[in-house]
Amino acid sequence: MPFTSSIIPSLSQHEPAWWFMFRENELLVHLTDEHAHIPKISQPEELSLHVLRTQYLGQLDGIACFSAELDAAENFVPADMAFRALRPLYNVLPEEFFWLAGRAFQVMNWDRNSQYCGRCGRQTVLLDGQRAKICTHCQLTTYPRISPAIIVAVIKDQQILLANAPRFPHGLYSVIAGFVEPGETFEDCVHREVQEEVGIEVRDIRYFGSQPWPFPDSLMVGFTAQYAGGEIRVDQEEILEAGWFRADKLPDIPGKVSIARRLIDWFVENYS
């Protein structure tokens, strides 16, 4: 189903719409057996919910989509519904709704975190016709925060570089990733992150693909690269262990929700 992003609703708000409603960081979903669904209603008040702010997202196959911030003290849960963290809903929500829920969370989260100016502390208001806010006092304009990060599959002699980080579940290994610093290109970031985290050099950096990662506001930009030199050296802080793995002897790896898994699957397909 095609999604069209927009700022201003083009249909009456009395028409049924998809509502992505969050209590703090949890999404309200219908639960049926092993599946979840986004509520399709005209207004949140139909469910007796107290909404603090709403944001129009656009249309999914001609049906309006909204995100909404619910009162954090909201204890009421409509019948056959539940509040759930977003990431575990992958493969529970239909995929297009999962990624749209991620978009909804990022817009909602930006809205609630930008009620006041970061420079002078005065109140902000929405800027007409844009996904932006302007300070009523100093006129500083702010936009939704997006934090770019690289993620890279490094290949050496039919093997892929995988690492275990302290934040990972026990035994899980993944490819190298890190946030882009001011003034860097994506390629600069690949070189720096790989060298900082495992102490090796890379070459032949090639774009692979990208993925929004709404936990809370990243944009993952994927690359492949070839080993160019050096020995693996980890700092025991950001990375605990790292090594080279063949396609038929992989450790536990991330689930299919992430671009990390797409990179590893690409390696398996091309280097088995």
Residue pairs with C-beta under 8 A, 6 or more apart in sequence:
1 60
1 61
1 96
2 60
2 61
3 58
3 59
3 60
3 61
3 65
3 96
3 100
4 58
4 59
5 57
5 58
6 56
6 57
6 58
6 59
7 56
7 129
7 130
7 131
8 56
8 129
9 56
9 64
10 59
10 64
11 17
11 59
11 64
13 42
13 43
13 64
14 42
14 43
15 42
15 64
16 40
16 41
16 42
16 63
17 40
17 41
17 42
17 63
17 64
17 65
17 66
18 38
18 39
18 40
18 60
18 63
18 64
18 65
18 66
18 97
18 100
19 38
19 39
19 40
19 41
19 44
19 65
19 66
19 67
19 68
20 27
20 38
20 57
20 65
20 66
20 67
20 68
20 100
20 101
20 104
20 105
20 108
21 27
21 28
21 39
21 44
21 49
21 51
21 67
21 68
21 70
22 28
22 67
22 68
22 69
22 70
22 104
22 105
22 108
23 70
23 71
23 72
23 74
23 83
24 72
25 85
25 86
25 105
25 109
25 216
26 83
26 84
26 85
26 86
27 83
27 84
27 85
27 86
27 89
27 101
27 105
28 39
28 49
28 70
28 77
28 78
28 81
28 82
28 83
29 36
29 37
29 38
29 39
29 81
29 82
29 83
29 84
29 89
29 93
30 36
30 37
30 38
30 39
30 80
30 81
31 80
31 81
31 82
32 80
34 92
35 92
35 93
36 84
36 89
36 92
36 93
37 93
37 94
37 97
38 93
38 97
38 101
39 47
39 81
40 63
41 47
44 51
44 54
44 68
44 70
45 51
47 78
47 81
48 76
48 78
49 70
49 74
49 76
49 78
50 70
50 71
50 74
51 68
51 69
51 70
51 71
52 68
52 69
52 70
52 71
52 112
53 68
53 69
53 108
53 111
53 112
54 66
54 67
54 68
54 69
55 66
55 67
55 68
55 104
55 107
55 108
55 111
56 64
56 65
56 66
57 65
57 66
57 67
57 100
57 103
57 104
57 107
58 64
58 65
59 65
60 96
60 100
65 100
65 104
66 104
67 104
67 105
67 107
67 108
68 108
69 108
69 111
69 112
77 83
86 98
86 101
86 102
86 105
86 214
86 215
87 215
87 257
89 98
89 101
90 98
90 255
90 256
90 257
91 256
91 257
93 101
98 257
99 212
102 212
102 213
102 214
103 212
103 214
105 214
105 216
106 144
106 146
106 212
106 214
106 216
106 217
107 131
107 144
109 216
109 217
110 144
110 145
110 217
114 124
114 133
114 142
115 123
115 124
116 122
116 123
116 124
117 123
117 124
117 135
117 137
117 138
117 140
117 142
118 140
118 142
119 135
119 138
119 140
120 135
120 137
120 138
120 140
122 135
122 136
122 137
122 138
123 135
123 136
124 133
124 134
124 135
124 136
124 142
125 133
125 134
125 136
126 132
126 133
127 133
127 134
127 141
131 143
131 144
132 141
132 142
132 143
133 141
133 142
134 140
134 141
134 142
135 141
144 217
145 217
146 217
146 218
146 219
147 179
147 217
147 218
147 219
148 179
148 180
148 186
148 218
148 219
148 221
149 177
149 178
149 179
149 180
149 213
149 218
149 219
149 220
149 221
150 177
150 178
150 180
150 186
150 189
150 190
150 193
150 220
150 221
150 222
150 223
151 175
151 176
151 177
151 220
151 221
151 222
151 223
151 259
151 260
151 263
152 175
152 176
152 177
152 190
152 193
152 194
152 202
152 205
152 222
152 223
152 224
152 225
152 263
153 160
153 161
153 175
153 208
153 222
153 223
153 224
153 225
153 263
153 264
153 266
153 267
154 160
154 161
154 175
154 176
154 194
154 200
154 202
154 224
154 225
154 226
154 227
155 161
155 224
155 225
155 226
155 227
155 267
155 271
156 226
156 227
156 244
157 227
157 244
158 246
158 247
158 271
159 244
159 245
159 246
159 271
160 175
160 244
160 245
160 247
160 264
160 267
160 271
161 175
161 176
161 198
161 200
161 227
161 232
161 242
161 243
161 244
161 245
162 173
162 174
162 175
162 242
162 243
162 244
162 245
162 250
162 251
162 253
162 264
163 173
163 174
163 175
163 176
163 197
163 198
163 234
163 239
163 240
163 241
163 242
163 243
164 171
164 172
164 173
164 239
164 240
164 241
164 242
165 174
165 238
165 239
165 240
166 237
166 238
166 240
168 174
169 252
171 251
171 252
172 251
172 252
172 253
172 254
173 241
173 245
173 250
173 251
173 252
173 253
174 253
174 254
174 260
174 264
175 260
175 263
175 264
176 193
176 194
176 197
176 198
177 193
177 220
177 260
178 189
178 192
178 193
178 196
178 197
179 189
179 218
180 186
180 189
181 189
181 192
184 192
186 221
186 223
187 205
187 223
190 202
190 205
190 223
190 225
191 201
191 202
191 205
194 200
194 201
194 202
194 225
195 201
195 230
196 238
197 234
197 235
197 238
197 239
197 242
198 232
198 233
198 234
198 239
198 242
199 230
199 231
199 232
199 233
199 234
200 227
200 228
200 229
200 230
200 231
200 232
201 227
201 228
201 229
201 230
202 225
202 226
202 227
202 228
203 225
203 226
203 227
203 228
204 225
204 226
205 223
205 224
205 225
206 223
206 224
206 225
207 221
207 222
207 223
208 222
208 223
208 224
208 259
208 262
208 263
208 266
209 222
209 259
209 262
210 219
210 220
210 221
210 222
210 259
211 219
211 220
211 222
211 258
211 259
211 262
212 218
212 219
212 220
213 219
213 220
213 258
213 259
220 258
220 259
222 259
222 262
222 263
224 263
224 266
232 242
232 243
232 244
234 240
234 241
234 242
245 251
246 271
247 267
247 268
247 271
247 272
248 272
250 264
250 268
253 260
253 261
253 264
254 260
254 261
254 264
255 261
256 262
